């Protein structure tokens, strides 16, 4: 069960999905990504990007 939750947390996500999980706007998420040097193009967020964001701001899916 815990393994599935970790897999889901690192599955590719849209910026809109991740911003909603954090409870922030997509514009704020864009600023976070820009500050961390992450790509801000229109692609899905990869596991690598998610790991950087989770390390800096916490995992919004971890309860």
C-alpha positions in Angstrom: 0.0 0.0 0.0 2.8 2.4 0.9 4.7 1.6 -2.2 1.7 2.5 -4.3 1.5 5.9 -2.6 5.1 6.6 -3.4 4.7 5.5 -7.0 1.7 7.8 -7.3 3.5 10.7 -5.8 6.3 10.5 -8.4 4.0 9.8 -11.4 4.2 12.6 -14.0 1.8 15.4 -13.2 0.6 18.6 -14.8 1.5 21.9 -13.1 -2.2 22.4 -12.4 -2.5 19.1 -10.6 0.6 19.8 -8.5 -0.4 23.4 -7.7 -3.8 22.1 -6.5 -2.1 19.6 -4.3 0.0 22.3 -2.7 -3.0 24.6 -2.5 -1.2 27.3 -4.5 -1.7 29.0 -7.9 0.0 27.7 -11.0 1.8 31.1 -11.1 3.3 30.5 -7.7 4.4 27.0 -8.8 6.0 28.6 -11.9 7.9 31.0 -9.6 9.1 28.1 -7.4 10.3 26.2 -10.4 12.1 29.2 -11.9 13.8 29.9 -8.6 15.0 26.2 -8.4 16.2 26.3 -12.0 13.7 23.7 -13.2 12.4 23.7 -16.8 9.2 25.9 -17.1 8.0 24.7 -20.5 4.6 23.2 -20.9 5.5 19.5 -20.5 4.4 17.2 -17.7 6.5 17.4 -14.6 9.0 14.5 -14.5 10.0 12.5 -11.5 13.3 14.4 -11.4 11.4 17.8 -11.2 9.0 16.4 -8.6 11.9 15.2 -6.4 13.5 18.7 -6.4 10.2 20.4 -5.6 9.3 17.9 -2.9 12.8 18.3 -1.3 12.4 22.1 -1.2 8.7 22.4 -0.4 7.7 19.0 1.0 5.6 16.3 -0.6 2.0 17.4 -0.7 0.8 13.8 -1.1 2.5 12.6 2.0 0.1 12.4 4.9 
